[in-house]
Amino acid sequence: MTTMTPPRRHPGIVTLPPQPHEAIVQEYALEGGFIGASEADSPWVPFGESAAIRHLAFDVRQGMAANILWVKGGGRIGTHRHRGHVSAVTLEGSWGYYEYDWIATPGSFVHETPGTHHTLYSDDPNGMKAMFWLNGPIEFFDDQGTYLETVDVFWFINHYVTHCREHGLPINQALFI
């Protein structure tokens, strides 16, 4: 994992007055986390025939998962319906949904509302990478519209943990928030 030792006291750090419930915050609040860019922090895990996922966070209390989706050129993710809100920022390449007339490129922001359904594709020769913040389950369907499976935060955890165990990789506890 990527680590860095910050200086003891940087002149840019502002000292705030204590919170009204400072002792409770110190005892019970969770600290934020850091997942570095290295595959040692989170490996690429195959996702179907033409994609991989780099898991970034799992929050079982809120049914949330964050990841980077990599779809190789000419690839697609099957038709799916969201049961919660999803946000995405395109990092590399381009992608879209067959059902819409826009194409996401680096820096594009996409948000999807509960109940929407679509089929993600990338015909970019270099594929695409986008960071997704998924809330709630996703239902997948085959090309005839027949329900296949529901993917939720527990599915994503199993996807990551199974891959790590099968390949002798450490499970990064920092992914669990």
Contacts in CASP RR format, 6 or more apart in sequence:
PFRMAT RR
TARGET T0000
AUTHOR 0000-0000-0000
METHOD contacts of the structure
MODEL  1
MTTMTPPRRHPGIVTLPPQPHEAIVQEYALEGGFIGASEADSPWVPFGES
AAIRHLAFDVRQGMAANILWVKGGGRIGTHRHRGHVSAVTLEGSWGYYEY
DWIATPGSFVHETPGTHHTLYSDDPNGMKAMFWLNGPIEFFDDQGTYLET
VDVFWFINHYVTHCREHGLPINQALFI
1 36 0 8 1.000
1 38 0 8 1.000
1 40 0 8 1.000
1 41 0 8 1.000
1 172 0 8 1.000
1 174 0 8 1.000
2 34 0 8 1.000
2 36 0 8 1.000
2 37 0 8 1.000
2 38 0 8 1.000
2 40 0 8 1.000
2 41 0 8 1.000
19 25 0 8 1.000
30 177 0 8 1.000
32 177 0 8 1.000
33 174 0 8 1.000
33 177 0 8 1.000
34 174 0 8 1.000
35 41 0 8 1.000
35 42 0 8 1.000
35 56 0 8 1.000
35 57 0 8 1.000
35 172 0 8 1.000
35 174 0 8 1.000
35 175 0 8 1.000
36 42 0 8 1.000
39 54 0 8 1.000
41 172 0 8 1.000
41 174 0 8 1.000
42 54 0 8 1.000
42 55 0 8 1.000
42 56 0 8 1.000
42 160 0 8 1.000
42 172 0 8 1.000
42 175 0 8 1.000
43 54 0 8 1.000
43 163 0 8 1.000
43 164 0 8 1.000
43 167 0 8 1.000
43 169 0 8 1.000
44 52 0 8 1.000
44 53 0 8 1.000
44 54 0 8 1.000
44 70 0 8 1.000
45 52 0 8 1.000
45 53 0 8 1.000
45 54 0 8 1.000
45 55 0 8 1.000
45 159 0 8 1.000
45 160 0 8 1.000
45 163 0 8 1.000
46 52 0 8 1.000
46 163 0 8 1.000
47 53 0 8 1.000
47 69 0 8 1.000
47 77 0 8 1.000
47 159 0 8 1.000
49 75 0 8 1.000
50 71 0 8 1.000
50 72 0 8 1.000
50 73 0 8 1.000
50 74 0 8 1.000
50 75 0 8 1.000
50 76 0 8 1.000
51 69 0 8 1.000
51 70 0 8 1.000
51 71 0 8 1.000
51 72 0 8 1.000
51 75 0 8 1.000
51 77 0 8 1.000
52 69 0 8 1.000
52 70 0 8 1.000
53 67 0 8 1.000
53 68 0 8 1.000
53 69 0 8 1.000
53 70 0 8 1.000
53 156 0 8 1.000
53 159 0 8 1.000
54 67 0 8 1.000
54 68 0 8 1.000
54 70 0 8 1.000
55 65 0 8 1.000
55 66 0 8 1.000
55 67 0 8 1.000
55 156 0 8 1.000
55 159 0 8 1.000
55 160 0 8 1.000
55 175 0 8 1.000
56 66 0 8 1.000
56 67 0 8 1.000
56 68 0 8 1.000
56 131 0 8 1.000
56 175 0 8 1.000
57 64 0 8 1.000
57 65 0 8 1.000
57 66 0 8 1.000
57 175 0 8 1.000
57 176 0 8 1.000
57 177 0 8 1.000
58 64 0 8 1.000
58 65 0 8 1.000
58 153 0 8 1.000
58 156 0 8 1.000
58 157 0 8 1.000
58 160 0 8 1.000
58 175 0 8 1.000
58 176 0 8 1.000
58 177 0 8 1.000
59 65 0 8 1.000
59 153 0 8 1.000
59 176 0 8 1.000
59 177 0 8 1.000
60 153 0 8 1.000
60 154 0 8 1.000
60 157 0 8 1.000
60 176 0 8 1.000
62 135 0 8 1.000
63 135 0 8 1.000
63 136 0 8 1.000
63 152 0 8 1.000
63 153 0 8 1.000
64 133 0 8 1.000
64 134 0 8 1.000
64 135 0 8 1.000
64 136 0 8 1.000
64 153 0 8 1.000
65 134 0 8 1.000
65 153 0 8 1.000
65 156 0 8 1.000
65 157 0 8 1.000
66 131 0 8 1.000
66 132 0 8 1.000
66 133 0 8 1.000
66 134 0 8 1.000
67 131 0 8 1.000
67 132 0 8 1.000
67 134 0 8 1.000
67 156 0 8 1.000
68 91 0 8 1.000
68 129 0 8 1.000
68 130 0 8 1.000
68 131 0 8 1.000
68 132 0 8 1.000
69 77 0 8 1.000
69 128 0 8 1.000
69 129 0 8 1.000
69 130 0 8 1.000
69 132 0 8 1.000
70 127 0 8 1.000
70 128 0 8 1.000
70 129 0 8 1.000
71 77 0 8 1.000
71 95 0 8 1.000
71 120 0 8 1.000
71 121 0 8 1.000
71 122 0 8 1.000
71 127 0 8 1.000
71 128 0 8 1.000
72 122 0 8 1.000
72 127 0 8 1.000
73 122 0 8 1.000
73 123 0 8 1.000
73 124 0 8 1.000
73 125 0 8 1.000
73 126 0 8 1.000
73 127 0 8 1.000
73 128 0 8 1.000
74 121 0 8 1.000
74 122 0 8 1.000
74 123 0 8 1.000
74 124 0 8 1.000
74 127 0 8 1.000
75 121 0 8 1.000
75 122 0 8 1.000
75 123 0 8 1.000
75 127 0 8 1.000
76 119 0 8 1.000
76 120 0 8 1.000
76 121 0 8 1.000
76 122 0 8 1.000
77 119 0 8 1.000
77 120 0 8 1.000
77 121 0 8 1.000
78 119 0 8 1.000
78 120 0 8 1.000
78 140 0 8 1.000
78 141 0 8 1.000
79 117 0 8 1.000
79 118 0 8 1.000
79 119 0 8 1.000
79 140 0 8 1.000
79 141 0 8 1.000
79 142 0 8 1.000
79 143 0 8 1.000
79 145 0 8 1.000
80 117 0 8 1.000
80 118 0 8 1.000
80 119 0 8 1.000
80 138 0 8 1.000
80 139 0 8 1.000
80 140 0 8 1.000
80 141 0 8 1.000
80 151 0 8 1.000
81 115 0 8 1.000
81 116 0 8 1.000
81 117 0 8 1.000
81 138 0 8 1.000
81 139 0 8 1.000
81 141 0 8 1.000
82 112 0 8 1.000
82 113 0 8 1.000
82 114 0 8 1.000
82 115 0 8 1.000
82 116 0 8 1.000
82 117 0 8 1.000
82 134 0 8 1.000
82 136 0 8 1.000
82 138 0 8 1.000
83 114 0 8 1.000
83 115 0 8 1.000
83 136 0 8 1.000
83 137 0 8 1.000
83 138 0 8 1.000
83 139 0 8 1.000
84 113 0 8 1.000
84 114 0 8 1.000
84 115 0 8 1.000
84 134 0 8 1.000
84 135 0 8 1.000
84 136 0 8 1.000
84 137 0 8 1.000
85 111 0 8 1.000
85 112 0 8 1.000
85 113 0 8 1.000
85 114 0 8 1.000
85 135 0 8 1.000
86 111 0 8 1.000
86 112 0 8 1.000
86 132 0 8 1.000
86 133 0 8 1.000
86 134 0 8 1.000
86 135 0 8 1.000
87 109 0 8 1.000
87 110 0 8 1.000
87 111 0 8 1.000
87 112 0 8 1.000
87 132 0 8 1.000
87 133 0 8 1.000
88 104 0 8 1.000
88 109 0 8 1.000
88 110 0 8 1.000
88 111 0 8 1.000
88 112 0 8 1.000
88 130 0 8 1.000
88 131 0 8 1.000
88 132 0 8 1.000
88 133 0 8 1.000
89 107 0 8 1.000
89 108 0 8 1.000
89 109 0 8 1.000
89 110 0 8 1.000
89 130 0 8 1.000
89 131 0 8 1.000
90 104 0 8 1.000
90 105 0 8 1.000
90 106 0 8 1.000
90 107 0 8 1.000
90 108 0 8 1.000
90 110 0 8 1.000
90 128 0 8 1.000
90 129 0 8 1.000
90 130 0 8 1.000
91 106 0 8 1.000
91 107 0 8 1.000
91 129 0 8 1.000
91 130 0 8 1.000
91 131 0 8 1.000
92 106 0 8 1.000
92 126 0 8 1.000
92 127 0 8 1.000
92 128 0 8 1.000
92 129 0 8 1.000
93 105 0 8 1.000
93 106 0 8 1.000
93 122 0 8 1.000
93 124 0 8 1.000
93 126 0 8 1.000
93 127 0 8 1.000
93 128 0 8 1.000
93 129 0 8 1.000
94 103 0 8 1.000
94 104 0 8 1.000
94 105 0 8 1.000
94 122 0 8 1.000
94 124 0 8 1.000
94 127 0 8 1.000
94 128 0 8 1.000
95 103 0 8 1.000
95 104 0 8 1.000
95 120 0 8 1.000
95 121 0 8 1.000
95 122 0 8 1.000
95 124 0 8 1.000
95 127 0 8 1.000
95 128 0 8 1.000
95 130 0 8 1.000
96 102 0 8 1.000
96 103 0 8 1.000
96 104 0 8 1.000
96 120 0 8 1.000
96 121 0 8 1.000
96 122 0 8 1.000
97 118 0 8 1.000
97 119 0 8 1.000
97 120 0 8 1.000
97 121 0 8 1.000
98 118 0 8 1.000
98 119 0 8 1.000
98 121 0 8 1.000
99 117 0 8 1.000
99 118 0 8 1.000
99 119 0 8 1.000
100 118 0 8 1.000
104 110 0 8 1.000
104 128 0 8 1.000
104 130 0 8 1.000
110 130 0 8 1.000
112 118 0 8 1.000
117 141 0 8 1.000
122 128 0 8 1.000
134 156 0 8 1.000
136 152 0 8 1.000
136 153 0 8 1.000
137 150 0 8 1.000
137 151 0 8 1.000
137 152 0 8 1.000
138 150 0 8 1.000
138 151 0 8 1.000
138 152 0 8 1.000
139 147 0 8 1.000
139 149 0 8 1.000
139 150 0 8 1.000
139 151 0 8 1.000
140 147 0 8 1.000
140 148 0 8 1.000
140 149 0 8 1.000
140 150 0 8 1.000
140 151 0 8 1.000
141 147 0 8 1.000
141 148 0 8 1.000
142 148 0 8 1.000
149 155 0 8 1.000
157 176 0 8 1.000
160 171 0 8 1.000
160 175 0 8 1.000
161 171 0 8 1.000
163 169 0 8 1.000
164 170 0 8 1.000
164 171 0 8 1.000
165 171 0 8 1.000
END
